[in-house]
Amino acid sequence: MTDPDPQHAALDGEPAPAVPGDYRLLLPDGWFRILLEPEQRDSSVAALVDRQFEGVDNAPHLKAELRNDLLRRAAKAYRNGGIELYLGLQQAGPFTIPASLLVTLAPLKHAEPLPLDALARSLAESGPVGQEVSIGELASGPAVRVRKQVEQPGDGSDAVVRLSTSVEYHMPVPQTAAFLLLTFSTPLEPLADAMAGLFDAVADSLCWTE
């Protein structure tokens, strides 16, 4: 992040807003954070798996399968620049409603902040057919929102293509050229609209902190 321009503050007679040092998000109950740093990843995943299988002693294969899947996802998120990964495992009766949130600090590709309309236009031109790209106002400021369907990774044993709903929020970090990217996903297509509404609420809860 870069420091705000002191000359700008002098011109308008008011102090320029400070570069935020962090952010806060409000997440629903049933969402769990996985630590992505390699030295913390194993213990974080193990704690989540143990919590999910609490009271179940006869499913070692399922526990190992979940653990390996979570470790793969966490490693991939870390390689792609992720700084936080959350998994939504809310219960609706006997069913689990899966969802995820990956938070990424986008690299600084421009010396000056990229206008949101230019970013929205670039995303619309480069994304898949049928995606929805818009610019909206969140509590933390303006952001570009992208909703699209993406193919779920499979193990190659099933010829059926499964899609998940992804909702992204590209949020400019105040007084910098950086973007904070929130990427939500859910594989439950019948609940896609309801889950997108939940993702909107979580994104709108973000606030910048010192």
Secondary structure, 3 states (H helix, E strand, C coil): CCCCCHHHHHHHCCCCCCCCCEEECCCCCCEEEECCCHHHHHHHHHHHHHHHCCCCCCCHHHHHHHHHHHHHHHHHHHHCCEEEEEEEEEEECCEEEEEEEEEEEECCCCCCCCCHHHHHHHHHHHCCCCCEEEEEEECCEEEEEEEEEEECCCCCCCCCCCEEEEEEEEEECCCCCCEEEEEEEECCHHHHHHHHHHHHHHHHCCEEEC
